[in-house]
Amino acid sequence: MIRVLLVDDQHLIRAGLRMLCEAQPDIEVVGEADNGRDAIVLAARLVPDVVVMDLRMPGVDGISATSRILADRPAARVLVLTTFGDDDHLYPALTAGACGFLLKDAPPTELLDGVRRAATGDSPFSPEVLRRLVQRAVHARTGTPTPVAGLTAREQQVLDLVADGLSNGEIGERLHIGVTTVKSHITSLMTKTGSPNRVRLALFARGL
């Protein structure tokens, strides 16, 4: 059972997320908070596996809450729910230790998959969010992905496409390989480059 703490200052969003999660046999909502201060307290008391975190909240925001929660309990997984208006908050949240970013208007299946992936140690990112993170990183610095020693030709192709912000499905279509194969290549690339998540891998490919 995946224990989830929901953190968002909008009641309707929390209610929708709770209904979505509670309809799943493997997910349990153990608590809710409408601000970062309460999220920190509840995370320490309830010990959730995944904290679904909003970024913009009054008082203690999601970035500060993420940093505090992970400082107290590094094994926790904080999954950010964001909007395109949160661009300026994405990198600080990543630096604070967020394990992934999903859009608030993502399909229910994507949100649930993200919670499950976060719980298993994966780093789920909506393709649109990943593209924007990479675009912002290279805005002031143009160039093409740099070849990395020790990679196979196929791994280099996958790395280049990750740097361009393509999703696993899009990479598979471009290279005519299955999504499972793409995931295997990305896992290998993270190991070889020392990248803890997909964003860091993309930035590594860009030489940033």
Secondary structure as a PSIPRED ss2 file (coil, helix, strand):
# PSIPRED VFORMAT (PSIPRED V4.0)

   1 M C   1.000  0.000  0.000
   2 I E   0.000  0.000  1.000
   3 R E   0.000  0.000  1.000
   4 V E   0.000  0.000  1.000
   5 L E   0.000  0.000  1.000
   6 L E   0.000  0.000  1.000
   7 V E   0.000  0.000  1.000
   8 D C   1.000  0.000  0.000
   9 D C   1.000  0.000  0.000
  10 Q C   1.000  0.000  0.000
  11 H H   0.000  1.000  0.000
  12 L H   0.000  1.000  0.000
  13 I H   0.000  1.000  0.000
  14 R H   0.000  1.000  0.000
  15 A H   0.000  1.000  0.000
  16 G H   0.000  1.000  0.000
  17 L H   0.000  1.000  0.000
  18 R H   0.000  1.000  0.000
  19 M H   0.000  1.000  0.000
  20 L H   0.000  1.000  0.000
  21 C H   0.000  1.000  0.000
  22 E H   0.000  1.000  0.000
  23 A C   1.000  0.000  0.000
  24 Q C   1.000  0.000  0.000
  25 P C   1.000  0.000  0.000
  26 D C   1.000  0.000  0.000
  27 I E   0.000  0.000  1.000
  28 E E   0.000  0.000  1.000
  29 V E   0.000  0.000  1.000
  30 V E   0.000  0.000  1.000
  31 G E   0.000  0.000  1.000
  32 E E   0.000  0.000  1.000
  33 A E   0.000  0.000  1.000
  34 D C   1.000  0.000  0.000
  35 N C   1.000  0.000  0.000
  36 G H   0.000  1.000  0.000
  37 R H   0.000  1.000  0.000
  38 D H   0.000  1.000  0.000
  39 A H   0.000  1.000  0.000
  40 I H   0.000  1.000  0.000
  41 V H   0.000  1.000  0.000
  42 L H   0.000  1.000  0.000
  43 A H   0.000  1.000  0.000
  44 A H   0.000  1.000  0.000
  45 R H   0.000  1.000  0.000
  46 L H   0.000  1.000  0.000
  47 V C   1.000  0.000  0.000
  48 P C   1.000  0.000  0.000
  49 D C   1.000  0.000  0.000
  50 V E   0.000  0.000  1.000
  51 V E   0.000  0.000  1.000
  52 V E   0.000  0.000  1.000
  53 M E   0.000  0.000  1.000
  54 D C   1.000  0.000  0.000
  55 L C   1.000  0.000  0.000
  56 R C   1.000  0.000  0.000
  57 M C   1.000  0.000  0.000
  58 P C   1.000  0.000  0.000
  59 G C   1.000  0.000  0.000
  60 V C   1.000  0.000  0.000
  61 D C   1.000  0.000  0.000
  62 G H   0.000  1.000  0.000
  63 I H   0.000  1.000  0.000
  64 S H   0.000  1.000  0.000
  65 A H   0.000  1.000  0.000
  66 T H   0.000  1.000  0.000
  67 S H   0.000  1.000  0.000
  68 R H   0.000  1.000  0.000
  69 I H   0.000  1.000  0.000
  70 L H   0.000  1.000  0.000
  71 A H   0.000  1.000  0.000
  72 D H   0.000  1.000  0.000
  73 R C   1.000  0.000  0.000
  74 P C   1.000  0.000  0.000
  75 A C   1.000  0.000  0.000
  76 A C   1.000  0.000  0.000
  77 R E   0.000  0.000  1.000
  78 V E   0.000  0.000  1.000
  79 L E   0.000  0.000  1.000
  80 V E   0.000  0.000  1.000
  81 L E   0.000  0.000  1.000
  82 T E   0.000  0.000  1.000
  83 T C   1.000  0.000  0.000
  84 F H   0.000  1.000  0.000
  85 G H   0.000  1.000  0.000
  86 D H   0.000  1.000  0.000
  87 D H   0.000  1.000  0.000
  88 D H   0.000  1.000  0.000
  89 H H   0.000  1.000  0.000
  90 L H   0.000  1.000  0.000
  91 Y H   0.000  1.000  0.000
  92 P H   0.000  1.000  0.000
  93 A H   0.000  1.000  0.000
  94 L H   0.000  1.000  0.000
  95 T H   0.000  1.000  0.000
  96 A H   0.000  1.000  0.000
  97 G C   1.000  0.000  0.000
  98 A C   1.000  0.000  0.000
  99 C C   1.000  0.000  0.000
 100 G E   0.000  0.000  1.000
 101 F E   0.000  0.000  1.000
 102 L E   0.000  0.000  1.000
 103 L E   0.000  0.000  1.000
 104 K C   1.000  0.000  0.000
 105 D C   1.000  0.000  0.000
 106 A C   1.000  0.000  0.000
 107 P C   1.000  0.000  0.000
 108 P H   0.000  1.000  0.000
 109 T H   0.000  1.000  0.000
 110 E H   0.000  1.000  0.000
 111 L H   0.000  1.000  0.000
 112 L H   0.000  1.000  0.000
 113 D H   0.000  1.000  0.000
 114 G H   0.000  1.000  0.000
 115 V H   0.000  1.000  0.000
 116 R H   0.000  1.000  0.000
 117 R H   0.000  1.000  0.000
 118 A H   0.000  1.000  0.000
 119 A H   0.000  1.000  0.000
 120 T C   1.000  0.000  0.000
 121 G C   1.000  0.000  0.000
 122 D C   1.000  0.000  0.000
 123 S C   1.000  0.000  0.000
 124 P C   1.000  0.000  0.000
 125 F E   0.000  0.000  1.000
 126 S C   1.000  0.000  0.000
 127 P H   0.000  1.000  0.000
 128 E H   0.000  1.000  0.000
 129 V H   0.000  1.000  0.000
 130 L H   0.000  1.000  0.000
 131 R H   0.000  1.000  0.000
 132 R H   0.000  1.000  0.000
 133 L H   0.000  1.000  0.000
 134 V H   0.000  1.000  0.000
 135 Q H   0.000  1.000  0.000
 136 R H   0.000  1.000  0.000
 137 A H   0.000  1.000  0.000
 138 V H   0.000  1.000  0.000
 139 H C   1.000  0.000  0.000
 140 A C   1.000  0.000  0.000
 141 R C   1.000  0.000  0.000
 142 T C   1.000  0.000  0.000
 143 G C   1.000  0.000  0.000
 144 T C   1.000  0.000  0.000
 145 P C   1.000  0.000  0.000
 146 T C   1.000  0.000  0.000
 147 P C   1.000  0.000  0.000
 148 V C   1.000  0.000  0.000
 149 A C   1.000  0.000  0.000
 150 G C   1.000  0.000  0.000
 151 L C   1.000  0.000  0.000
 152 T C   1.000  0.000  0.000
 153 A H   0.000  1.000  0.000
 154 R H   0.000  1.000  0.000
 155 E H   0.000  1.000  0.000
 156 Q H   0.000  1.000  0.000
 157 Q H   0.000  1.000  0.000
 158 V H   0.000  1.000  0.000
 159 L H   0.000  1.000  0.000
 160 D H   0.000  1.000  0.000
 161 L H   0.000  1.000  0.000
 162 V H   0.000  1.000  0.000
 163 A H   0.000  1.000  0.000
 164 D C   1.000  0.000  0.000
 165 G C   1.000  0.000  0.000
 166 L C   1.000  0.000  0.000
 167 S C   1.000  0.000  0.000
 168 N H   0.000  1.000  0.000
 169 G H   0.000  1.000  0.000
 170 E H   0.000  1.000  0.000
 171 I H   0.000  1.000  0.000
 172 G H   0.000  1.000  0.000
 173 E H   0.000  1.000  0.000
 174 R H   0.000  1.000  0.000
 175 L H   0.000  1.000  0.000
 176 H C   1.000  0.000  0.000
 177 I C   1.000  0.000  0.000
 178 G C   1.000  0.000  0.000
 179 V H   0.000  1.000  0.000
 180 T H   0.000  1.000  0.000
 181 T H   0.000  1.000  0.000
 182 V H   0.000  1.000  0.000
 183 K H   0.000  1.000  0.000
 184 S H   0.000  1.000  0.000
 185 H H   0.000  1.000  0.000
 186 I H   0.000  1.000  0.000
 187 T H   0.000  1.000  0.000
 188 S H   0.000  1.000  0.000
 189 L H   0.000  1.000  0.000
 190 M H   0.000  1.000  0.000
 191 T H   0.000  1.000  0.000
 192 K H   0.000  1.000  0.000
 193 T H   0.000  1.000  0.000
 194 G C   1.000  0.000  0.000
 195 S C   1.000  0.000  0.000
 196 P C   1.000  0.000  0.000
 197 N C   1.000  0.000  0.000
 198 R H   0.000  1.000  0.000
 199 V H   0.000  1.000  0.000
 200 R H   0.000  1.000  0.000
 201 L H   0.000  1.000  0.000
 202 A H   0.000  1.000  0.000
 203 L H   0.000  1.000  0.000
 204 F H   0.000  1.000  0.000
 205 A H   0.000  1.000  0.000
 206 R C   1.000  0.000  0.000
 207 G C   1.000  0.000  0.000
 208 L C   1.000  0.000  0.000
